[in-house]
Amino acid sequence: MDVIAFWGNIALELNKKDHSKPSASREQPGPCYSSRALAITFATFHDAFKAGGKRPGRYLFKSSAPVGSPAIGRTAGGRAAYICLLRLYPSEADFLEGRYTAFVSSLRAMRDGPNDAEFAQGISLGDSTADTILCARAGDGAAMANPQDHTSATVPGAHIPDPLHPSQGFYGARWGKVKPFVLSRPDIVAFRPPPPPALFDPGYREILDEVRSRGDRTVRSYQNDDTLTGLFWAYDGARNLNAAALI
């Protein structure tokens, strides 16, 4: 049983299911929140799996099983992923319970599966790892990063609502304030791209004209790389599909 693939596929399935719901019902909406949910889940699985096997190289969780084993690691990793996904997608509790039950059944049936003592250790480690990383991210700023009352200036050059969908609003207006998973603030400054050209700089007009030409309906074609790229990144454009996350 490939435990990593098992829980990775479940995480992506939840991402897909979430983006198939009406916008107001999504629990991890859009690329910012869904990527954060995946990062939390995979980081937690990683630490729990290594904790069960007494292996180094952790993200946050430092404790380990008294006597590590691969069976404890698989149990802990699966349990940690289950708890994280349950907290991140509470409306999918029934789906997750069914998948976790199937996971435990397959795990215990493995030739080198956990015995009762290893299984209990794995459950405890998985719960502790999930609590540690979920608590660490609880105050990361994500809860305040998508204000629904955000407005924009109407001056030239400012970001304004889509004129074809004026009620669409804004997304992730304060995501830049969310605490990174790895990078420090100085790192962020060092890797930040240069600012765009000034409003009346010829380079600004050149970029603006390029965007307009690529978005022109009259040149849209499935043979056009820009059209295909746009369709690929339309993560919420089709029900039961999130191409960007699945790839």
Backbone hydrogen bonds, N-H to C=O, Kabsch-Sander energy under -0.5 kcal/mol:
donor,donor_aa,acceptor,acceptor_aa,energy
3,V,1,M,-1.2
6,F,2,D,-2.3
7,W,3,V,-2.2
8,G,4,I,-2.3
9,N,5,A,-2.5
10,I,6,F,-1.4
11,A,7,W,-2.3
12,L,8,G,-2.0
13,E,9,N,-2.1
14,L,10,I,-2.3
15,N,11,A,-1.9
16,K,12,L,-2.3
17,K,13,E,-2.7
18,D,14,L,-2.7
19,H,15,N,-1.9
20,S,17,K,-1.0
21,K,18,D,-1.2
25,S,22,P,-2.0
26,R,22,P,-0.6
26,R,23,S,-1.2
33,Y,29,P,-1.0
34,S,30,G,-2.1
35,S,31,P,-1.7
36,R,32,C,-1.8
37,A,33,Y,-2.3
38,L,34,S,-2.1
39,A,35,S,-2.3
40,I,36,R,-2.5
41,T,37,A,-2.2
42,F,38,L,-2.7
43,A,39,A,-2.3
44,T,40,I,-2.2
45,F,41,T,-2.4
46,H,42,F,-2.4
47,D,43,A,-2.2
48,A,44,T,-2.5
49,F,45,F,-2.9
50,K,46,H,-2.0
51,A,47,D,-2.4
52,G,48,A,-2.2
53,G,49,F,-1.1
54,K,51,A,-1.0
55,R,50,K,-2.9
65,A,51,A,-2.2
69,S,52,G,-2.1
73,G,69,S,-2.2
74,R,70,P,-2.6
75,T,71,A,-2.1
76,A,72,I,-3.0
77,G,73,G,-2.8
78,G,74,R,-2.2
79,R,75,T,-2.3
80,A,76,A,-2.7
81,A,77,G,-2.3
82,Y,78,G,-2.3
83,I,79,R,-2.4
84,C,80,A,-2.4
85,L,81,A,-2.6
86,L,82,Y,-2.1
87,R,83,I,-1.9
88,L,84,C,-2.4
89,Y,85,L,-2.5
92,E,89,Y,-2.0
93,A,90,P,-1.3
96,L,92,E,-2.7
97,E,93,A,-2.7
98,G,94,D,-2.0
99,R,95,F,-2.0
100,Y,96,L,-2.8
101,T,97,E,-2.3
102,A,98,G,-1.8
103,F,99,R,-2.2
104,V,100,Y,-2.7
105,S,101,T,-2.2
106,S,102,A,-2.3
107,L,103,F,-2.8
108,R,104,V,-2.7
109,A,105,S,-1.1
110,M,106,S,-0.6
110,M,107,L,-1.1
113,G,110,M,-1.7
119,F,115,N,-2.8
120,A,116,D,-2.2
121,Q,117,A,-2.1
122,G,118,E,-2.5
123,I,119,F,-2.3
124,S,120,A,-2.1
125,L,121,Q,-2.7
126,G,122,G,-2.7
127,D,123,I,-2.4
128,S,124,S,-2.2
129,T,125,L,-2.7
130,A,126,G,-2.3
131,D,127,D,-2.4
132,T,128,S,-2.3
133,I,129,T,-2.3
134,L,130,A,-2.6
135,C,131,D,-2.2
136,A,132,T,-1.8
137,R,133,I,-1.6
138,A,134,L,-0.8
138,A,135,C,-0.5
139,G,135,C,-0.5
140,D,137,R,-1.6
144,M,141,G,-1.0
145,A,142,A,-1.2
150,H,147,P,-1.0
158,A,155,V,-2.0
165,H,162,D,-1.2
168,Q,165,H,-2.1
174,R,145,A,-2.4
175,W,172,G,-1.7
177,K,174,R,-1.9
178,V,175,W,-1.8
179,K,140,D,-2.8
188,I,184,S,-2.1
189,V,185,R,-2.1
190,A,186,P,-2.1
191,F,187,D,-2.0
192,R,188,I,-1.0
201,D,198,A,-1.9
204,Y,201,D,-1.3
205,R,201,D,-1.2
206,E,202,P,-2.0
207,I,203,G,-2.1
208,L,204,Y,-2.5
209,D,205,R,-2.6
210,E,206,E,-1.7
211,V,207,I,-2.3
212,R,208,L,-2.3
213,S,209,D,-2.3
214,R,210,E,-2.1
215,G,211,V,-1.5
216,D,213,S,-0.9
219,V,216,D,-1.5
220,R,217,R,-1.1
224,N,221,S,-1.5
225,D,223,Q,-0.5
228,L,224,N,-2.0
229,T,225,D,-2.5
230,G,226,D,-2.3
231,L,227,T,-2.3
232,F,228,L,-2.1
233,W,229,T,-2.1
234,A,231,L,-0.8
235,Y,233,W,-2.5
237,G,234,A,-2.2
241,L,238,A,-1.1
244,A,232,F,-0.6
246,L,242,N,-2.6
247,I,243,A,-2.5
